[in-house]
Amino acid sequence: MRAIGWALLAIQLLDVPLLLIVPSFEGMGVRVDGSSISIGGWLSVLVAFILARVFAEGAALREDLEGTV
């Protein structure tokens, strides 16, 4: 899950240079559907990292439970 979080973060960070590059294409007469910074995308990055942490804690608790039974 942590790897998914890192992949989502990389995708969101790649949007930043794209926002800087797209206006230069508009001056050449090329129609480009530009990207925008997405709140949902950043929220998904946050949720992925939170879920990775929750799953890691759950796995640790399971190991502790197996040791006590």
C-alpha positions, 0 to 999 in steps of 0.5 A, spaced: 500 500 500 505 504 501 508 503 494 501 505 491 502 511 495 508 513 493 506 512 485 500 516 487 505 522 489 509 521 483 503 522 479 501 528 483 508 531 483 508 530 475 502 535 474 506 541 477 511 541 471 505 540 466 502 546 469 508 550 467 509 547 460 502 547 457 501 555 457 507 555 452 504 550 447 498 555 447 502 560 444 504 556 438 496 554 436 496 547 439 490 546 443 492 542 449 487 539 454 491 542 460 492 538 467 490 542 473 491 540 481 486 536 483 484 536 491 481 529 490 488 526 487 492 529 493 487 526 498 488 519 495 495 520 496 494 522 503 489 516 504 493 511 501 499 513 506 494 512 512 491 506 510 498 503 509 500 505 516 493 502 519 495 495 515 502 495 518 499 496 525 494 491 524 499 486 522 503 488 528 497 487 532 496 480 529 503 478 530 502 480 538 496 476 538 499 470 535 504 470 540 499 471 546 495 465 544 
